[in-house]
Amino acid sequence: MIFRRAIVRLTLTYTIVQLLLFGAFAIGIYTFVTGAFDFDAPPLESAGTVDAEQSFATLRTGLVAGYAILVILLPISSYLMARSALTPIRRSYELQQRFVDGASHEFRSPLSVIQGELELALARSRTPAQYRAAMTKALDAAEGLTRLTNDLLLLTRDNSDELEATFEPVSLNEIANTVARATGANVTVVETRPVLVNGSAELLARAVTNLVDNAVKFTDGTAAITISIITNGKAAHLAVADTGAGMSEAEAAHAFDRFWRASESRNTPGFGLGLPLVQQIITAHHGKATIISAPGAGTTVTLTLPEYQP
């Protein structure tokens, strides 16, 4: 509704301004042309005089006809111009609304846990062990809120220039091996040679950690997870592959959407921000993230980054 009214107002503005400009232009042309002809001079019976008067009449008719056509056509063109101008703003607004709606929904769950545990603790007496269990549950929910808040701040931050100023050569091999050791799962790193990229070691480690955590989360815990690092001398490719349940093509198309979660993962802990964060980080490093998945065949997410050139 907001954008409909905005389109109408902008269409009217475009139309009025263009009609006024054309009207002023038409009046100026007619005044300039007729100003060179002296209508107060004694009439002369000549073909030239008659032709001039006929030309003026034709000019007036043409200008009036052109103005009438513009009155019909300009609102249409103005509407198309207004819609084209507002479309990017509308898309941005819709994305912002979805982001706010998703964030509000994700905040509600941990807040409900904290509120529920505190209300139960105040409603009746409990043993010290019960109080400890309630406080532990509330603390876990609060930590989840902290992680969610940090993720949201990272997603909404637009300081790519400032971030790029801090870039330095980073070893993808070190990141992959560090993440594999920290995960404690069945993670294998496949590497052929040392690969360096220009970027933030902390953020790139965060991206790889998110991919491995996702792979662990959506497998049975014993499925093999592989981190592969290859390069062609210009672009470095880090791929995290698992042998889990996988996703359909339609689900994979939404994997990088904020707060989106596949139907099979609705009951799995998380906020649906892991892959969007990965994409945000990799985009800030002038790279791209792609996903290949199939039901029953697992999922592979590949990060492509420019290789560091000394």
N, C-alpha and C positions, 0 to 999 in steps of 0.2 A: 504493500500500500504506500509506503514512504517513497519508494522509487517510482511508482506510477505517478504520484503527484509531482515528483521532481522532473520526470520526463515531460509531463504536460506543461509545467512552468518553463522549462528550458526550451521546449518546442515553441511556445508562444513568444519567448524572448528572441529566439533565432528568427522567427517569422517576422516579427515587428521590426527588428533591426534591419533585416535584409530588405523589407518593403520600403522602409524609410530611406535607406541608402539608394535603392533603385529609383524611388520617386524623386529624390534630390538630383540624382544623375540624369533622369529623363527631363526634368525641368531645366537643368543646366544646359543640356544639349539643345533643347527646343529654344531656350532663350538665346543661346549663342548663335544658332542658325538664323533665327528670325531677326536678331539684332542687326544683321548685315543688310537687311532689306528695309527700305524706307517706305512705310505704308502711308505716310502723310504726303508723299510727293504727288503731283498731279498725275492722274491716271493716263497711261499711254497705251494706245491700242497696239500692242505688239504681242507676238507669239511668246517672247521671253517672259513678259509679265504674267501672262496666263499660265505658262508652264511653272513659274515660281510659286504662284498661288496654289496651283494643283499639288506641287511638291510639298508645300507646307501642310496642306490638308492631308496628304498621304502620310507625312511625318507624324502629324497629330494622331491620325487613326492607328498608325503602327505602334506609337508609344502607348496609347490607351489599350490597344489589343494585347501588347506585350505585358503591360501591367496587370491586365485581367488574367492572363495565363499564369503569371507569377503568383497572383493571389490564390490560384488553385494548386499550383505545383509546389510553392515554397513550404506550405505546412507539411506536405509529405516529406520533402527533403529535410526539413528541419526536424521532423520526428525521427527520421533515420539517423541524422547527425546526433541528436540528443541521446537516442538509445545507444549508439555506438560509443559516445563519450562516457555514459554512465555505466556501461556494462562491466568494465574492470572494477569500478568502485563497488558495484553491486556484488560481484563475485567475492571481492575482499571482505565486504560486510557479511556475506553469508558464511564465509570461512571463519570470520571472527565470532559470529553467533554460534556456529557449531563448536568452536573451540571453547567458548564460555559455557555452553550447555554441557559439553563433555567434562570440563573441569569441575563444574558444580556437581555433576553426578559422581565423579570419582572422589571428591572431597566428602560427600555425604556418608559414604560407607565407613571410613575410619572414624569420622566424627561421631557417628552413631555408636560405634563400639566403645569409644572413650566415654561418651555420655552414659551409655547403658551400664558400664562397669562402675562408674562413679555413683550413679543412682542406686545401684544394688548395694554398694559398700556403705552408703549412708542410710539405706532403708532398714537394715537390720545388722545386728552384731555378727561378726565373723571371727574365725580363728586367725591367728597370725599367718598361717600358711595360705588361707583363703584370701586374706588381704594381699599377700605377696603375689598370688596367682592373678588377682584382679589388676593389681598395679602393673604386673609384667605384661598382661594382655593390652592394657591401655597404653603402656610405653611402646609396645610393638606397633600399635596403631598410630601413635604420634610419630614414630620413626618413619612409618610409611608416608605420613603426611609431609614430613620433611623431604623425603626423596621425591615425592610428587611435586612439591613446590620448587625444588631445585631443577627438576626436569622441565617444568613449565617455564621457569625463568630462562633456561637455556634455549627452549624452543622459540620464545618470543624475543630473544635478544637479537639485535641487528647491529653488530659491531664488527663485521667482517674485516674492515680496514684495520681497526685496532688489533684484532686477533692476528691478522696476517703479519703485522709488524713484529710479533713475538715468535714467528715460525723459525725453526732451525732444523738441521738434518736429523731425521728420526729413523731408527732401524725398525722396520716391520718385523724382522726376525726376532728381535728382543721382545717386542710387544707380544707377538704370538706365543712365544715360549713362556713369558711371564704370566699371561692370561691362562694358558694351559695348565701351568703348575698351580695357580691360585684356585682354579675351578675345582680340582679334585675329582673330576669326572674322567671318563674314558676318552681323552682328547689326544689326538695325534697331530703333530706338526710336520708338514712335508715342505721342505725348502731345498732349493738347488744351490743358491748362492746368496750372499748378503745383499739386501735390498734397502736402499735409503729413499725416503721421501721428505719433502719439505713441509713441516707442519708442527702441530702441538702434540707432544708425546702423551700428555694427560688425556686430551680429547680423543685421540686415535685409540688409546687403550680403552677408553670408555666405550667407543663404538664396537671394538672387537669383543669386549666383555659382554655387551648387550647381545651380540649375535650368539656367543657361546651360551650365555644364560638362557636365551630363547631355545636354542637347540637342546639343552639339558631339560628345560621345563616341559617341552612338548615331545619328549621321548620317554621310554620307560625307565630311564636311569642307567641302563646297561648298553644302550645302542651306541655304536661307534660315531664319534664326531671328529672331523678332520679339518684342520686349518692348513690350507695350501697357499704358498707364496710363489708366484712366478713373475717374470718380467721380460719385456722384449727390448729393453734398453731405453724406451721412452715412457712407457706406462707400466706401473706396478699393479698386480692383481692379487688381492688377498681374498680367498674364498673360504667360507665356513659351511661345511656340508654335514648333514646328519642323515640318519636312516630311519627317521621317525614316521609319523602318520602322514605328513605332507599336507598340501592344500590343493584345492581345485584351482583351475585357471582364473575363475571369477573371484575367488577369495584372494589369490595371490595379487590380483590387480589392485586390491585395497590394502595390501599389507603395510604400505607406508603412510596410510591415512591416520591422522591423530585420533586416538581413542577407539579405533576400529579393532574388533577382535573376532576371530573366526568362531563359528558356532560351537565347535568342539572345545574351545578354550574359554568359554564363558565362566566355568567354575574354577579355572586356574588363576591363582593369585597374580595380580598385575594390573596395570592401568592402561595398557594399549599404547604406550609411548615409546617402547623400546626401539622399534624399527624407525619411526619418525625421527627420533633423536639421532640414530645412525645416519639417516639421510641428511639431516641438518648439518651434522659434523662433517660428513664427506663433501657435501656441497660447499661448505666454507673452505675446504681444502682444494677446491677446483676439481673435484672428482665426481664420481657418480656411483650409486648403489643399485644393483639389479638383483632380482630374485627369480629363481626357477624352482618350481615345486610341482608335485603330482601326488595324488592320493595313494598312500601305501609305498611311495618311492622316496620319501624324504624331501628335504628342502636344502637348497644351496643359495646362499646370499654372497654375492661377489662385490667387493669394493675395488674400484679402479681409481688410481691416483697417479698424478704425474711423478715420474721418478726424479729424484734429486739430481740436478746437473751441477757439479762443482764449477 
